[in-house]
């Protein structure tokens, strides 16, 4: 049916992890660049910090949840068909600017 990426990124700056508009814009641009169909975007800023952003896609979904106090972000990208979720992920990972990444790929 598709490929599902589970990504954990460590050692990311607090500011990059706590900017909901920037995170949402980066994620939207990533799916648009890869020509995926964006159905809906939800972004939430937690108090005192942290962000969740979820994109519903025609090809499935992408999500990002941040823990600025732990300099960490968890991402989940699932695409069906022939779409490569790693291309979407790379755009988003460029924003977080860390080499400390754990990525697992599942075939579903």
One Martini backbone bead per residue (centre of mass of N, CA, C, O) as a GRO file, in nm:
protein
  108
    1UNK     BB    1   0.057   0.063  -0.020
    2UNK     BB    2   0.327   0.172   0.145
    3UNK     BB    3   0.521   0.422   0.313
    4UNK     BB    4   0.669   0.439   0.653
    5UNK     BB    5   0.791   0.700   0.852
    6UNK     BB    6   1.013   0.705   1.138
    7UNK     BB    7   1.120   1.005   1.314
    8UNK     BB    8   1.415   1.104   1.497
    9UNK     BB    9   1.527   1.418   1.640
   10UNK     BB   10   1.830   1.556   1.755
   11UNK     BB   11   1.977   1.847   1.836
   12UNK     BB   12   1.770   2.089   1.841
   13UNK     BB   13   1.673   2.391   1.838
   14UNK     BB   14   1.444   2.554   2.015
   15UNK     BB   15   1.341   2.761   1.801
   16UNK     BB   16   1.269   2.548   1.577
   17UNK     BB   17   1.060   2.388   1.782
   18UNK     BB   18   0.879   2.683   1.853
   19UNK     BB   19   0.761   2.733   1.536
   20UNK     BB   20   0.464   2.688   1.395
   21UNK     BB   21   0.473   2.840   1.122
   22UNK     BB   22   0.738   2.729   1.013
   23UNK     BB   23   0.674   2.430   1.027
   24UNK     BB   24   0.423   2.439   0.846
   25UNK     BB   25   0.563   2.564   0.598
   26UNK     BB   26   0.772   2.341   0.554
   27UNK     BB   27   0.572   2.108   0.518
   28UNK     BB   28   0.407   2.223   0.285
   29UNK     BB   29   0.643   2.262   0.089
   30UNK     BB   30   0.730   1.966   0.076
   31UNK     BB   31   0.463   1.851  -0.050
   32UNK     BB   32   0.456   2.044  -0.293
   33UNK     BB   33   0.732   1.972  -0.418
   34UNK     BB   34   0.625   1.655  -0.437
   35UNK     BB   35   0.320   1.664  -0.541
   36UNK     BB   36   0.114   1.665  -0.318
   37UNK     BB   37  -0.206   1.634  -0.164
   38UNK     BB   38  -0.346   1.891   0.013
   39UNK     BB   39  -0.614   1.892   0.251
   40UNK     BB   40  -0.480   1.955   0.549
   41UNK     BB   41  -0.408   2.181   0.833
   42UNK     BB   42  -0.247   2.133   1.158
   43UNK     BB   43  -0.174   2.363   1.432
   44UNK     BB   44   0.006   2.360   1.757
   45UNK     BB   45   0.056   2.551   2.053
   46UNK     BB   46   0.217   2.501   2.337
   47UNK     BB   47   0.212   2.522   2.697
   48UNK     BB   48   0.509   2.672   2.690
   49UNK     BB   49   0.587   2.439   2.471
   50UNK     BB   50   0.538   2.329   2.155
   51UNK     BB   51   0.462   2.121   1.858
   52UNK     BB   52   0.187   2.048   1.631
   53UNK     BB   53   0.181   1.886   1.301
   54UNK     BB   54  -0.081   1.818   1.053
   55UNK     BB   55  -0.107   1.638   0.741
   56UNK     BB   56  -0.341   1.594   0.504
   57UNK     BB   57  -0.338   1.351   0.245
   58UNK     BB   58  -0.407   1.190  -0.042
   59UNK     BB   59  -0.153   0.984   0.043
   60UNK     BB   60  -0.212   1.071   0.365
   61UNK     BB   61   0.060   1.163   0.593
   62UNK     BB   62   0.192   1.429   0.818
   63UNK     BB   63   0.409   1.459   1.112
   64UNK     BB   64   0.482   1.688   1.400
   65UNK     BB   65   0.668   1.664   1.715
   66UNK     BB   66   0.770   1.875   1.982
   67UNK     BB   67   1.070   1.906   2.218
   68UNK     BB   68   1.243   2.168   2.322
   69UNK     BB   69   1.347   2.064   2.610
   70UNK     BB   70   1.485   1.804   2.424
   71UNK     BB   71   1.573   1.865   2.131
   72UNK     BB   72   1.302   1.735   1.981
   73UNK     BB   73   1.169   1.527   1.705
   74UNK     BB   74   0.867   1.384   1.567
   75UNK     BB   75   0.813   1.186   1.273
   76UNK     BB   76   0.540   1.122   1.024
   77UNK     BB   77   0.546   0.938   0.708
   78UNK     BB   78   0.277   0.864   0.478
   79UNK     BB   79   0.277   0.682   0.165
   80UNK     BB   80   0.127   0.605  -0.129
   81UNK     BB   81   0.243   0.421  -0.361
   82UNK     BB   82   0.521   0.586  -0.536
   83UNK     BB   83   0.581   0.761  -0.307
   84UNK     BB   84   0.860   0.923  -0.148
   85UNK     BB   85   0.906   1.006   0.186
   86UNK     BB   86   1.211   1.094   0.188
   87UNK     BB   87   1.175   1.357   0.030
   88UNK     BB   88   1.001   1.500   0.235
   89UNK     BB   89   1.186   1.468   0.481
   90UNK     BB   90   1.436   1.626   0.379
   91UNK     BB   91   1.311   1.906   0.383
   92UNK     BB   92   1.254   1.905   0.691
   93UNK     BB   93   1.540   1.830   0.797
   94UNK     BB   94   1.681   2.086   0.699
   95UNK     BB   95   1.551   2.272   0.908
   96UNK     BB   96   1.659   2.120   1.176
   97UNK     BB   97   1.967   2.080   1.159
   98UNK     BB   98   2.055   1.755   1.190
   99UNK     BB   99   2.252   1.444   1.242
  100UNK     BB  100   2.048   1.330   1.470
  101UNK     BB  101   1.911   1.041   1.323
  102UNK     BB  102   1.612   0.837   1.327
  103UNK     BB  103   1.515   0.583   1.078
  104UNK     BB  104   1.209   0.424   0.993
  105UNK     BB  105   1.089   0.167   0.764
  106UNK     BB  106   0.765   0.085   0.634
  107UNK     BB  107   0.571  -0.161   0.497
  108UNK     BB  108   0.203  -0.146   0.395
   0.00000   0.00000   0.00000
